[in-house]
Amino acid sequence: MAADLLTTQPYYHSTYALVYVRGRGLDDVSSGAQFAALPDERKQKLKVRIFAPTPAAEWLAGHGMTNQTVAHPVMSGDPAAYPGQLIEQDLIGKQVDAVIIWGPIAGYYAQQSHDAELVVIPLVSEPPQVRFDFGIAVGVRFSDQDGKNELQGLIDQTRGDIDRLLAEYHFPLVQASATAEAN
């Protein structure tokens, strides 16, 4: 946490996710660990699109999949670019076999897809090398304790609405990892 920022308690906790199209050769994968443990001959044929730099790049490298990584810049400068294009264009368009992306983006675009059945697998952090999960909170100026308290009160009062929206948009929610709780 930055020293010049006060934050509320996280109002949700999510993680990066692996996304693939059902029926295109990865249906036997139901976890990040299974994906990472695929036989080398299968891994070598894969193309995995990621935003770089993100934890996905570290994770793929740590599991010997650097050559399978198809990097996309986090900020391209293209006004037509949007995060979901990795799923809508690259994955569904058969340019890649899988995408690793921030879970709320994965959940939303998977739910919106009518062109393919997408599988979203929340990824588990592998401390200390790779942290995938993060709590999302509201931040205010460090000197604004009253503002922080007011926002926390609003979050607490609308918890049911927040939870319904997170479910409606298919955000993969996870418990905070030990790595996340330590920060």
C-alpha positions in Angstrom: 0.0 0.0 0.0 1.3 3.4 -0.9 2.2 5.7 2.1 0.1 8.5 0.7 -3.1 6.5 0.3 -5.7 5.2 2.7 -7.8 2.2 1.5 -11.0 0.6 2.5 -11.2 -3.1 3.1 -11.2 -4.9 -0.2 -14.7 -5.3 -1.5 -13.7 -8.2 -3.7 -10.7 -10.4 -4.2 -10.0 -11.9 -7.6 -7.2 -13.6 -9.5 -5.8 -14.0 -13.0 -7.5 -16.8 -15.0 -6.6 -19.2 -17.7 -9.2 -19.2 -20.5 -9.6 -21.6 -23.4 -12.3 -22.7 -25.8 -14.1 -26.0 -25.0 -13.5 -28.6 -27.6 -10.2 -27.3 -28.9 -7.8 -29.7 -27.1 -7.6 -28.4 -23.5 -10.8 -29.9 -22.1 -8.7 -32.2 -19.8 -7.3 -29.1 -18.0 -9.2 -27.9 -14.9 -6.4 -26.1 -13.0 -3.3 -24.0 -13.6 -1.3 -26.9 -12.1 -2.7 -29.3 -14.7 -2.0 -26.8 -17.5 1.6 -26.4 -16.3 2.1 -30.1 -16.0 1.0 -30.9 -19.6 3.5 -33.1 -21.4 6.3 -31.2 -23.2 5.1 -32.3 -26.6 1.7 -30.8 -25.9 3.0 -27.6 -24.4 5.4 -27.0 -27.3 2.4 -26.8 -29.7 0.5 -24.2 -27.6 0.2 -20.4 -28.0 -0.8 -18.6 -24.9 -1.7 -14.9 -25.2 -1.0 -12.6 -22.2 -0.6 -9.0 -21.4 3.0 -8.2 -20.7 4.3 -7.4 -18.2 1.9 -9.3 -15.8 2.2 -12.2 -13.5 1.3 -14.5 -16.4 4.6 -13.9 -18.0 6.5 -14.9 -14.9 4.3 -18.0 -14.4 4.7 -19.2 -17.9 8.5 -18.7 -17.8 8.6 -20.5 -14.5 6.9 -23.5 -16.0 9.1 -23.6 -19.1 6.5 -22.0 -21.5 8.4 -18.9 -22.6 8.3 -20.0 -26.2 4.6 -20.5 -26.0 4.0 -17.0 -24.8 2.4 -14.5 -27.2 2.8 -11.1 -25.5 0.4 -8.2 -25.9 1.4 -4.8 -24.5 -0.6 -3.6 -21.5 -0.9 -0.1 -23.0 -0.7 -0.2 -26.8 -1.8 3.4 -27.5 -4.4 2.1 -29.9 -7.7 3.8 -29.1 -9.6 0.8 -30.5 -7.8 -1.6 -28.2 -9.6 -3.1 -25.2 -8.7 -5.9 -22.8 -11.3 -8.3 -24.0 -9.9 -8.5 -27.5 -7.5 -11.1 -26.3 -10.5 -13.3 -25.8 -12.9 -12.1 -28.5 -10.4 -11.8 -31.3 -7.3 -13.8 -30.5 -8.8 -16.8 -28.6 -12.1 -17.2 -30.3 -10.5 -16.2 -33.6 -8.1 -19.2 -33.2 -4.9 -17.2 -33.2 -4.0 -18.7 -29.8 -4.9 -21.7 -27.8 -5.4 -20.0 -24.4 -5.3 -16.6 -22.7 -4.2 -15.7 -19.3 -5.8 -12.5 -18.2 -7.2 -10.7 -15.1 -10.1 -12.8 -13.8 -12.9 -10.1 -14.0 -12.1 -9.6 -17.7 -12.0 -13.3 -18.3 -15.3 -13.9 -16.5 -17.1 -11.0 -18.2 -16.0 -11.8 -21.8 -16.5 -15.6 -21.3 -20.1 -14.9 -20.2 -20.7 -12.5 -23.2 -19.4 -15.0 -25.8 -22.0 -16.5 -28.1 -19.4 -17.7 -30.6 -17.7 -20.3 -28.4 -18.0 -22.0 -25.0 -15.2 -20.6 -22.9 -13.7 -22.2 -19.9 -12.4 -19.9 -17.2 -9.9 -21.4 -14.7 -8.9 -19.1 -11.7 -5.2 -19.4 -11.1 -3.6 -19.9 -7.7 -0.6 -17.7 -6.6 2.7 -19.5 -6.3 4.5 -17.5 -3.6 7.1 -16.1 -3.5 7.6 -16.1 -7.3 4.1 -15.4 -8.7 1.2 -13.6 -7.2 -2.0 -13.8 -9.2 -4.7 -12.7 -6.7 -5.4 -9.2 -5.5 -7.9 -7.5 -3.3 -9.7 -4.5 -4.8 -10.4 -1.6 -2.5 -11.2 2.1 -2.7 -8.4 4.6 -2.1 -8.5 8.2 -0.7 -5.9 10.8 0.2 -3.9 9.7 3.2 -5.2 12.7 5.2 -8.9 11.9 4.5 -9.7 9.4 7.2 -13.3 10.6 7.2 -13.7 10.0 3.5 -12.3 6.5 3.9 -14.7 5.8 6.7 -17.6 7.1 4.7 -16.7 4.9 1.7 -16.2 1.9 3.9 -19.7 2.5 5.4 -21.2 2.6 1.9 -19.4 -0.6 0.9 -20.7 -2.3 4.0 -24.2 -1.0 3.5 -24.3 -2.1 -0.2 -22.5 -5.5 0.3 -25.4 -7.4 -1.1 -25.7 -5.3 -4.2 -21.9 -5.5 -4.8 -22.0 -9.3 -4.4 -24.9 -9.6 -6.9 -23.0 -7.4 -9.5 -19.9 -9.4 -9.1 -21.9 -12.6 -9.7 -23.8 -11.1 -12.6 -20.6 -10.2 -14.4 -19.0 -13.6 -13.5 -16.0 -12.2 -11.6 -14.0 -15.2 -10.3 -13.8 -14.5 -6.6 -11.1 -16.1 -4.4 -9.9 -16.0 -0.8 -6.9 -13.8 -0.1 -3.7 -15.8 -0.4 -1.0 -15.6 2.3 1.0 -13.4 -0.1 -1.9 -10.9 -0.6 -2.6 -10.8 3.2 1.0 -10.0 3.9 0.9 -6.9 1.7 
